[in-house]
Amino acid sequence: MLLNLHTRYSSITIELEPMPGSDELGANEAKIYRAYSIKARTGDTAEVVDIALGNMELHYKRLFGRWYIHKWYDYRSGSAPTWGLMKHENS
């Protein structure tokens, strides 16, 4: 997916912002909530476009001392495509 995106855009940035409410952090499990935006610059222009906007809920589990993403929920926050849709279209 990343190779496909980098052939179309000269730079890609991801911004993550904590969402209202609190993350749920435990000794071996955690839930992290973030709003995200993925922006890209096309070619050599200065124009930056949103290629994905949404909210994510990440569920982590710790196994053998390492944290892993156990579940990833991707929610639409408007009419823009989500990270999941962008991944599907570019895989």
ABEGO torsion letter per residue (X at the ends): XAAAAAAABABBBBBBBBBBEBBBBBAABBBBBBBBBBBBBBEABABBBBABBEBBBBBBBBBGGBBBBABBBBBBAEABBBAAAAAAAAX
